Amino acid sequence: MDYLPIFLDVAGKKVIVDGGTTVAARRIERALSAGAEVHSFDPDPGDEVRGFIGQDNLIHHDRAPREADFDGCLVAYGASEIPERDASLYKWAKKHGALANVADEKEFCDFITPSVVERDPLTIAISTGGAAPVVARILRARVEAMLPAAYGRLAQFLSGYRDRIYAAIRGGTARRRFWENMIEGPAGDAFLAGDEALAEQLIEADLVNGGTENLRRGEVWLVGAGPGDPDLLTFKALRMMQHADVVLYDRLIGDGILDLVRRDAERIDVGKQAGNHVLTQDETTALIIKFAKEGKRVLRLKGGDPFIFGRGGEELEDVAAHGIPVVVVPGITAAAGCGSSAGIPLTHRNHAQAVAFVTAHGKDGLLPHDWTRLARHDQTVVVYMGLRFVAEIAAKAIEQGVPAEMPIAVIDNGTRTTQRVVVGTLADIGERTRAAKLKGPALIMIGTVVTMRDTLGVDTTAREDTHTMELVARDGL
Ligand SMILES: C[S@@+](CC[C@H](N)C(=O)[O-])C[C@H]1O[C@@H](n2cnc3c(N)ncnc32)[C@H](O)[C@@H]1O
């Protein structure tokens, strides 16, 4: 290790930032957020630096720094990009006992500035010792992606229990276990899921028992996994996938997503692909309830969004009736995912002021939709679960009076590397879809927004690059 990692207390201390550049702005921002008294110097600062002028604790000087300015200075940053100014800054900083850092000038640096992930009061600083700052920046992005935004608040929340834990739990090891249980266990999960009351209840219950009670209690997480591209998972979904004890997933969930589930978690394919049920709905619900009652954290992973044609509501009704706590995490629904990846905006001021999501079929087969009401000139209709019925739907719509030349698209495996898009009109889409031999899952979009696909120029080719989330799965952090 070439550098000593420390966090410096600069509250109320003098910090100099020389320069009007973007780098200077970042230094000013960080020093201010750590409570320093910041003196910035530049005769003609850029907009970003100007944006700080007038803030408490910032004194701006419309000139370059002079030696006398360094009196009482703790840290001096050079970011003017003017070599003579940088050299003077370093010389004067040293003379007055200040720590100096000149951007991109290693010989003028007493310390290096790390890449920082902030979840106040939690701060993570990453450094490569100046060898490869880009590596640190990429790592930072990964840590950002892995760390829930509420982690800082969790640290703050838990710190309120420090004295009570000290008093209630004897022994360093027992205390450490207790902390780990709080952070990694159901209390931490409940807090990060937004249920502070449940988190408090769990911690209190365990404190009463001197930390001997098993904090684990079963709960069910109904989580939307999005339309297929692992990068379209939410941070919250990913976190829950990495904490679950057992995962029940539909066949629509691709391998790229399942790879992100905690390795030790039990996985059960409840295969809800249309017409090929592995488990019935009742069997699936019964399994979820059984696992939760065993004290497990049960992740019910659904394609898209669990509350949009995902039967999420139905499953939860039964689970809730058993008094099992439930958390729902939304996902990107197929309509939103496919619209973006196929270059078709769902609404557009010149085309559609409304969008309707419908399912092609219900419990008893093809639904008798009123297509003249749905496929209007000012509305986009997105049809889920309709691939097998494309020709029938188009024919019905024409029969009911929708113009035969109404644009329509069928998006197969949207957002995935295997995505295919078939575009046509109501008159010819049946034939075009048949010829394309699409495999599904597929979504149908009806409306003049479909014509925007040609004009927007969105790159809709299947992406073969490595996804961020896949990198996380492969390499961890
Ligand atoms: C049971 S529904 C589930 C919908 C899901 N809850 C959602 O919000 O996207 C399954 C249907 O969603 C659509 N679908 C899901 N993923 C898709 C994808 N990647 N590309 C195209 N359509 C998709 C298809 O119409 C499929 O038949």
The ligand as a Gaussian input file, in Angstrom:
#p B3LYP/6-31G(d) Opt

LIG

0 1
 C      -47.969000     -13.029000     -17.913000
 S      -47.589000     -11.589000     -18.797000
 C      -46.522000     -10.844000     -17.658000
 C      -46.338000      -9.385000     -17.901000
 C      -45.360000      -8.782000     -16.925000
 N      -45.874000      -8.823000     -15.590000
 C      -44.978000      -7.363000     -17.311000
 O      -45.251000      -6.419000     -16.574000
 O      -44.344000      -7.215000     -18.365000
 C      -46.530000     -12.196000     -20.036000
 C      -46.563000     -11.365000     -21.294000
 O      -45.764000     -10.223000     -21.156000
 C      -45.214000      -9.899000     -22.409000
 N      -43.737000      -9.930000     -22.294000
 C      -43.040000     -10.193000     -21.193000
 N      -41.711000     -10.074000     -21.458000
 C      -41.602000      -9.716000     -22.744000
 C      -40.499000      -9.452000     -23.606000
 N      -39.246000      -9.487000     -23.177000
 N      -40.754000      -9.102000     -24.888000
 C      -42.028000      -9.036000     -25.336000
 N      -43.100000      -9.285000     -24.564000
 C      -42.892000      -9.614000     -23.290000
 C      -45.702000     -10.914000     -23.400000
 O      -46.864000     -10.404000     -24.002000
 C      -46.012000     -12.063000     -22.483000
 O      -46.956000     -12.943000     -23.076000

